[in-house]
Amino acid sequence: ITLLNKNENTSSDTYPIFKKNSPNLILVIVDEMTSLDIINKKFNGNIQIRSQSFKEYKNTYSTHKETIFSINNLLNLGESKLSLLRSPINLVTKSLKNNKLVKLFKNNNYQIINESIFHISKNEKINDKIGFYFFEHTTLTYSSLYNNMYVPFNVGFNKFMLENKIKKLDNKYYINFKNENISKTKKLISLFKDTSYKKFAYFHLTVPHEPYCFDSNGNISTDTKRYYARQSKDYLNSAKFASQLIQKIIDSFENSPAKNNTVLIIQGDHGARILDIPLTEEEKLSIFDYIYIPNKAIIPITKKHTNIEEINFIINQFLVRKEKIYKN
């Protein structure tokens, strides 16, 4: 079922109407967090998430290995035709600002909350200054370049930034990098207490994505060059730190009033990549995926599927009015 349809007689978009008691939707992206099966089997991780009410979906995959394309496709409900090999970055950022999911919730009078490194609607303020700083200098710097040049340029520029520019800040960058993620986690938890309005919230944690600068407890190392070495042990430490933030989110949510009328999705945007442990292309797309739906509802999927299939199912099943049918 598609959520957005073109009017046959006009060029305007039409959006479905939500139920009167439709739930809030909170989407939490944990950048580069791969599935626990891969973390624990491939990286000897032994990470466990405790929950009484969240469902883990072990066969969920992203559609892209790059964050900006993955998020763009997710927020556009799978209808984005942009890809790494053929799309300029500036078209992707434009598509993000005009994405269909935010328009859908705005059309149904939901408040939009964005704590991420991206603009997901027009004329909004970016709160994650550290993440956006890194994103600006590694992506928007070459927004006019086509993406067949994206990968080599990105790798080279990241290395230059890490080893020459950010290193001179004497760990200030890494401390802020850590604090941004802790701050976003606290903001998200505080959001659970307020049930006075309908909301769509998008939070984007930038761990365990590189630079892999944390130990398992979130303490910061000083070996800057090692961050860029992409060692699996350093990724694993960052993933353990990310799992601590995830556990705090889940524990707080399960003891909050938001639980009664909120769908909470916590998932990676893509899997681990370019590490010293080789992964298949499929494994690089495998993502961490924990979802809470009120009234013990679940998504009836056991086979391999994408995060886009999940969000389409959730919106059609739990938010859209049943009496209005949309073409497949």
C-alpha positions, 0 to 999 in steps of 0.5 A: 500500500502506498501512502502518497498518490498523485492526483490523476488530474493535477500535479498535486500530492494527496495525503491520507487522513489519520485516525482520530486516536492515531499514535505518535511516531518517534524514529531513532536512528543509531548511525552504523548500528548493525544487527546484534547477530552480526555484532555478537557473531562476527565481532564477538560482541556479547551485546544484549538489549533488555526489554519487556515490550520492544520487539527485535526484528532480526531480518531487517535491511537498509536500502543503502550503505550510505547514511544520506541515501538510506535516510532519504529513501526511508523518509520518502517511504521508498519512493526516492530514485536517488542513488550513490552512483548517479545522483548529485548530493545537492539533489539528495539534500533537497529531497530530504527537505521535501520528504514525504513522511514529514509532509504526511505528518504535517498534513495531519497536524503533528508537530515535527521534532528534529534532532539530527544532522539533516534538514528534514523540512524547510527553514528549520534549525539544525540542533546537532552542531557537531554532527552537522559540522562534520557532515557539512565538511565531508558532504556539502563541500562537494555537493556539486560533484556526482557520486561516482567521485563521492567515495574516494573524495569522502574517504580522503577528506575524512582522513584529512579532517581527522588527522590534521584539523580536528586533532588540533582541538585537543580532544574538544571535538571528541568530547563534544561528539560524545556530549551531543549524543548524550544530550540528544538521548536526554532530550528524547527521554524528556519528550516521553513525559509530554503527551499534550500534543501529537508528534513525529520526532526524528532523532539521529545518534551519530554512534557507533559511526566513525570516528571510533573514539570511545571505549565501551563506557564512552570514555574517550581515547586520544589516539586520533589516527587509530580512529580512522583505522576502522578496526573492528575492536574499536567499532565494537567499543563504540557499538557498546557505548551506543547500546548503553544509550539505547538501553537508557531510551528503552528503560525510560520509555517503558516507564513513561506515559508515552508508551500508551500512544507512541510507536517507537522505532530504534534502528540503524541506517546501515550496517558496519562497513569497511572494517578489518573483518570482511563482511558481505554486501548483505551484511553491510545492509543488515541493521539493528532494529527494535520497535515498540507498538502499543497494545502488544502489536507487532509487524507480522514479518519473519523473512528478510525485509527492508526498514521501508516495508516496516514503516509503510506497514506501521503507518497504514496499519496503525495511523491511516483511517481504515475507510480510506483505501489506497492503491498498491 
